[in-house]
Amino acid sequence: MGDIKSNVVVVNDLRVEKLREYLMQIIDGILTDTNYQINANMLSADVNNYSLDKIPVSSVVEKWVIGYEIHKDVFAFRSRNNYSQDTIDNLLNVGFFEVFENIIKNNNENKVLPDIQGIQSIQCLNCGSMNYADTNTAEFEIQIQIEYMEV
């Protein structure tokens, strides 16, 4: 693939970047160690690392005769965390996603939404769960959906 023209694809205007910024604000309120990174479509082997991966789904939710459309994007929000046989560590990992899901739900109810043009809602489609574990780390995932209006 050749170089992408940065004047055509403006990263700061992308929905995924706006969602990423929103999630960073939420994570900052949950974690004591704010030395983390949220990547796009890339979860590294390092702990305290996150990735926001767009899931291919049909994007049109509703079409109106007057030209408006409601669309959706679905993302897998993945993390790599410390993992061990210590029950407390593993409860903290599960607890992170429980708190994260509650914040998203409360924010949605109070219309605290990502700065995305036409956004209507944000929600978690499932609870955070572990997908994979090795000796010292585990990968967790929760799916997030945003709905937004396009003219």
Steps between C-alpha positions, in 0.01 A plus 500: 500500500628845417509792737158622611440869439471657844300789358236248386500268803510735799557280804355747751169500308456120497230340716749243627733780620213687669394177672861434600521845665172437684619161628826652622300734724311202644814293555674794668223489763542127563877437493758636741776440242415721206806386306300306242422521133190438290599383154283443194492139380816407691534349845865462595644239733558767766270527801289810557434512128170541316374475145187632333416272208214570261279196445348468152122519532219642290511866590148620411252479787220719357433696181246778495318631195619854575862392449619436853664172590599345832824303476698293745862408551596204716844477657684238701674676786780264601756515779804311613532478878712323757371151567590249768356244735439781749124536540522870587684584176242317295209656688650842430512417127135397499411796720661742256254396229206502739577860599578592137164363384314689776671827408408457131139423598473798735667731251257390229200563727638845587592580136872512577605372161810500280551817295374337181279694260140380523565250780183360653626238745783283624462163666687187596363198315640245744690481824878500495637150481835326473583371153846363551751452780862395519725473802515871591246689289143469383305661218155635583232639269174693513299608197385860468239638259442859405199623304512827310285694256611582147326735261 
